Amino acid sequence: MQTYYFDVTDIVLYIKNETTISGIQRVALEVIKRAVGMLGSQRVKIGMWDKGSHSYLAMDADFLLELEEFDPDFLAAALLGRPVRKVQAVPEILARYRNHRTKYFYHWLRANLEEHRQNHRYFEKRGTTLERWVLEKEKARKSCPAQPVHSPSTSMQKRVPLEEVANPGDRLIILGATWGLQDLNAHLIDVKETLEVDIDLLVHDLIPLVAIEHLADDFSETFYRWLEESTLYCSRYFANSQNTGRDLRRFLSEVNSDLPINVVPLAQALGDNCVGRTSSDFRSQLNATKGVRRSVLNMTKTPYVLVVGTLETRKNIWRLAQAWQQLIQDPQVEPPRLIFAGKKGWYIDEFLDWMKASGNLEGWISIAEKPTDKELAFLFHNCEFTANVSTYEGWGLPVGEGLSFGKTGVVAANSSLTEVGGDMVEYCNAHSISSIRDACKRLIVDEARRAELEQRIKSTRLRSWDDVTNDMLGYLN
């Protein structure tokens, strides 16, 4: 019986530093969970590269079925054996530093100092109040146990070397971002040759090669070498969109490889924890706000347009902000606010300087940094529409996620974004501020146009993670 080993190496590295999920890790977790559910834990395992022992390790994957949303503590306990502590033991303004001990300690001391100074403005700028900080700090002191809290279901999984369990003809499927791990590349070549295991690789995009201007200098060279070396161990490639498939085919032709490429478009959904389109009863509305930071709730007191994704130049955040500046000066428009939801990326110093100098465009723009799954669901559910005007995307998960909440959006007509948005969104030219402005204006002032697009969403069967997993497993069988 053929066994599938899904790689989680990048997830292991990710949870060592991050507390919120990114698109690539979301894809891997959604697919692996469903593969376990469809084929069972006897046929679906997970694997990871352990740099310390210089070996590839395999383990059971059924614990992932308990993962309802991205939980770094749960994953750290299962994959790394770390202690799990109650999330409520962390004050709101320190949540982003939970996995960074030095930063956490520094900001804990800083907040205590500002509390001593009775500096209310310090806490208000961070979306809370001095009084709330005091209450949360006391709650953290009482709820944080002297010993780590473990759940039997999240104890570290038993790990064994892949060579002890894998058989010829088994498959190792890599869904994450491993292109910075040169040691892993070399080991995978050995795995293919000595264990006769077929290796399949999902390519999310070729941004380091087709949008070099948005990345640090050494990234593109490292990515090129990684992708070229992958031809030495890959049996097949998966591409997450037709556009990525075309880019990948061009690359493989350049390095004289004719390995097969199967296109498996990603989902147009946030996941099983999606708030949904019809949760309008009082209990659902009450539950929707639980676990949402006060700073995020404060941003949503007035109508807003939502932009989800890492804040970086490729996301075209500068042009979108300039388009918003023009909209608020247009006497024919009563614009909503603009909320960017994501972590801060590279090359945005000038944007942040402009935001600071303009007072966040006089309050018209807000940043919800590192939102949780719960907060993303809340933001999607309550926005007027979404905006994704990136200059290039491998897929464009936030566009589909908006659709899954019944929300249309302003979307750039480039790369794979038209594959995600179909005829359910308003398109624009990502390189034209006036085009972005006009597309946003149409959705703001033309209620009939927005209603038309929202009706198309309701009548369309959106692609699910079950569809993605079924398609991928179909190619693997």
N, C-alpha and C positions, 0 to 999 in steps of 0.2 A: 504493500500500500504506500503510495507516494505521500510524503510529508512535506508541508510547506513551512519554511522558517522565514518569518517576517523580521527584518532588521529594525532594531530600535536604538541603534548607537547614537544617532543625533538627538533622540529624545532624552537619553541618559545624560548626555553632555548639556543639553538645554536646561533640564530641571536643576542642575547644579547652580545655575545663576539666575534663572527667571521664575516668576510666579504666575505669569499669564502666557497663554498659548499663542503661537504664530500660525500662519496658514499652512505651512508645510507639515508641522507636527500635527495639526488638526486632521489633515488628510490621512496621515499614517494611522492615527488612533482610530478614526472612524472606520477605515477599511479593515484594519486588523480585528477590531471588535466584531464586525459583522462576519468576517471570514470564520472566526471561532464559532459564532452562533450558527452559521450555515453548515460548516463541515465538522464541527466538534473539536475538542481539545486534543484528541488523539492525532488528528491530521494537521492541525495548525499550532505551531509553536512560535516563539519569538527568539531572537538571537541578538548578541551585541559583541562588539569588538572591545576586548579588555586590554588596554595599552600596557597596564602594569605587568600582566602575565604574558603579554604578546600572544594572545590566543583568542579564538572566537568561541564564545560561550552560548549554549542553548538552554532554554527553560520553558516551562509551561506558560500558556498565555490566557488560561481561563479566568484569571483574576481580573482581566481587563473588562469582563462583562459587568463587573460591579462599578465601573467608572462611568457615572452618569454625566459628568462634565469634567473639564480639565482640572485636576487636583494635583499640584506638584508634591504635596506631602504624601499623598497616597502612592504616587508613582515612585517617589524617592524611597519610601519604606519597602516597596516591593522589589525595586530594581537595585537599590544601593544599601538597603538595610538601615537607612536613617531613621531616627525617632520621628514619630508623628505627633505634632502638638496641635491643640485645638486652635482653629483659625480665629475664634473670638478673643484669644489671648493676645492679639496684636492690635494696638490702637490704630485707628483708621489712617492717620497721616504717616504711619510707619509701615503700612502694609507692603508697599513696593520694595522695602528693604529687607523683607523677611529672610531672603536667601543670601543676603550680603551682611555678614556679621559685623564687619568693621563699620560699614555705612549705617547699619541699624543702631549700633552703639553710639556713634557720633550724633545722629539725629535725635536719639533718645535724650542724650545729654543736652543738646541744643534746645529741645522742646521744654525740658525741665528748667533750663535757665530762663527761657522766655516766660514760662509760667511764674517763676520767682519774680521776674521784672513786671509781671502783670501786663505783658505786651499783647493785648488783644488782637492787634493788627497782624501779628505774626501768624496766628492761628486762622484768622479770617481769610488771609491770602491763600491759605491751604485748604479752604473749603470747610472749615469747622469753626469751633469757638473754644476759648480757653476753658469754659465750664465743661464743655463736652470732652475735651482732652483730659481733664481731671477725672471725670467719671469713667472714661475708657481705661485710663491708666490704673485706676483702682480695680476695675473689673478684670483687667489683665493680671494684676497681682493676685487676685483671689482665684481666678480660673486656671492659671498656669500651674500645673502640678509640679511637685518636687522631682518626680521621675517622669520620663517620657511616657506618653500614652500610646500603646500599641493596640491595634486590632488584629485578632488572629488571621483575618482575611488579607491583611496587608503586611504580614511578616515577609522577610526577604525570600524570594523564590529560589529554589534549589537550582544551581547553575552547574552545567557539565560541559566539557569541551565538545564542540560540534563533531569532531572525528569519532567520538565514542557512541554517538546516536544516529548520525546521518548515514544514509545508504545511497548507493549509486542511483541516479534518477530522481532523487529528492530535489527540491527547489529552494533557493534562497532568494527572497524578494526584498529589494531595497526601495522603500518608498520615500525616504527622508533625504536630507541634505548631508552627504558625506564627502563632498568634494574638497574639503580642507584636510582630510585625513589620509595622508600619503602612505602611512604604515598599513592602513586597512586595505588600500588598493593592492599593495604587494601581497598581502595575506590572501586576498580573494583570488588572485591568480593561482596561488598554491592550493587553495580549497578546490577550485575547479579541476585542477590537474590531478591532485592526489585522491580526493574524495569522489570525483566524478559527479559533483553536484551542479545542476544548472542554476545559473544566476541571472535574475531579471532585474532591471533597473528602471525606475520611474524618473523621467526627466521633467522637471517642473517648468523650466524655461531656460533660455540661453542668453539671459540678460547680460551676463558678464562679457559676452561676445558681440551682442547686437546693440547694447546700450552702454558702452564702455564709459562714456562721459559721466555716468552717475555712480561710479564705483571707484574705490581706491586703486592706485596703480597696479599693485601686485595681485589683486583679486582676479583680474582677467587672465593673466598668465597662469596662475595656479589652476583656475577652472579649466583652461584649455588643456593643460597637461593631464589633469584628472580625467576629463572626458575622453581624451585620446587613449589613455591607459585603460580605461574601462572596456575598450574594444577587445582587450586581451582576455577578459574573463566573462563578459556578457554573452548570454545566449539570445536575448532579445531585449529591446527597449520598449517601455511604455511612454507615451507622450500624453500630457494632460489636456491637449487641445489640438485641433487641426493645424493651427498656426505654429505651435511648438513642434509638431511633427514635421512641418515643412522646414523649419529652422534646423532641426536635428538631422534631417536627411541631407541638407546642404553641407553640414559639418562632416557627416560620415563620408560623403562623397569626397570631401577635401582630404580626408585621411585614408582614403581608399578602403573603406569598409562598406560591406553590403548587408550588415546585420539587419534582421527584421525590426520594424517599428509598428507597434499596435497602438492606435489612438484610443484612449479611454477618457472621454470628457469627465470633468469633476462634477460635483453636485451643485444644485441651486438651492441649498438649504443650510441652515446653521447647525442642525443636529436634532437629536431627540428632545433636547431641553428647550426647543423653540417655543416661545410664548404662544405663537399661533396668531391666526387672523381674527378670531372671534371671542377672545377672552375678555368680555366686557362686563361680566358680573362682578359684584363688589368683592367677593372672596378672591377671585383671580387678580383683580387690580391690587388688592392688599398684598397678596403673595408676590406680585411682580416687583414690588419695591423693597422687599426684605433682602438684605444683603447688598443693597446698592448704596454706595458711598453718598454721604450728604452732599459732597461737592458735585457729584454727578447729578443728583436730584435737583440741585439749585440751578444747574445749567438748563434744565428742561422745563422751567416754569413758564417759558414763552415758546411759541412755535419755532422749530429749528429744522435745518437740513443737516443730514448726517454724512460724514466722510470717515470711513473705516480703513485702517491700514497704518503701517509704520510711516511716520513723518519723514520723508526723504524727497530728494529732488525729483526722482522718477515719478513720484505720485503727483507732480505738477501743482504742489500746494501753493506756490507763489502766484501762478497765473490765476488759480481759483480765488485766492484772497484778493487779488487786484480786481477780478470780476465782481466780487462782493462789494468792494469799495465803490465801484461804479453803480451797482444796484441800489445801495443806500442813498446815493445822490440823485437817483432817478425819481422825479415827482410822481410818476405813474405807478410806482411799486411800493408796496409795504412789505419789505423783505423779512423773512424769518431770520433767526440767528444761524450761524454756521458753527457746527461742532466737529472738531477733529478728534477721533477716538483711536488711539494707538500709542505705541511707544515712540520716543524720539530717535531718529536714525542719524545718518551721517550727512555732512555737507549742508546743514540747514542753519548754520550760525547767522547768516544774513537774514533769513526769514524770521528767526527768533528775535534778532535785534530790531527788525522792523515791527514785529508784534509788540515788543516792549515799548518802543518809541511811540507807537500809535495807540497805546493803551488797549491792545488786542482789538484794533480797529474800533476804538471807542466803545468796547464792550460787545461788538457784534460777532466776535469770534471767540470761541472757547476751546480748550484742549482738555479732553478727558484722557489722562495718560494711563497706559497699561490697564484698560478695562478688563474685568473678569467676564466669563461667559454670561453670568447673570446680568451684568451691567450692559453688555452688548445686546442681549435680548431685550432689555428694557429700552435701550436707545433706539433700536430698530423699530420696536413696536410703536413708539410714540413720535417718531419723526414725521415730517411732512413728505419728504422723499429723500433719496440718497444722492450722493455725487461721487463719481469715480472718473476723474479726467486724466488718468495716468498717461504718460507718453508711450508706455509699453507694459504689457502684462503677460505672464505665462498662461493664466486662466482668468482670475478676477473673482475670487470667492465672495467679496463683499457685495458685488452686484447681484449675484444669485441669492445671497443671504437676505438682501433687501426684498427681492421678489418673494421669498418664502414667507415674508411677513405681509405680503400684499402691497409692498411699496415700490413704486416706479422710481426712476432716477435719471439724472443727467450723466451720460456715459460717453467717453471718448470713442470715436469710431476708428479704432486701430487694433492691431495685433489680434488677440483672442477675444477681446471684449464684446465684439458683435456676436460671437458664438454664445456667450452667456446671456446677453440682454435680449437677443432676438428682436421681435417687434414690440417689446413690452416697455421700452425706455426711450428717452429723448436723447438723440446723439448730437455730438459737437466735435469740433476740430480742436484737439488738445493743444495745438500750437497757436491758437488764436484766442486772446482774452475776450474779444468781442463775441466770438462764437460761443464760448463758455457762458458769457453773460446772457446772451440772447436765449440760449437753451434753458438756463435757470429761470429767466424771466417768464418764458412760456409756461413753465410748470407752476410758477408762483401766481401769475395773473389769470391764466386761462384754465378755469376750473373744469371746463368741459374736456379739454385735452387731457388733463390729469385723470379725470374719471374714465375716459376712454382707455387709457393705458392700464389703469387699475382693473378695469373689466377684462382686459385681455389676460392679465395675470391670473384672475380668478378662473378663467375658462381654459387655462393651459395646465397640462400635467407637467409639473416641474420635476427635474431630474433629482433623484434621491441618492443617498449613500448606499442604499441597497442596490440600486441600479449600477453604480460604479463598481461595487464589489462583485456583483454577478458577472458584469462584463469582463472584469479582470480575471476572475476565476475561470471564465469560459475560455480565455486564451491560454490559461495555464494547464487546463485539463488535456 
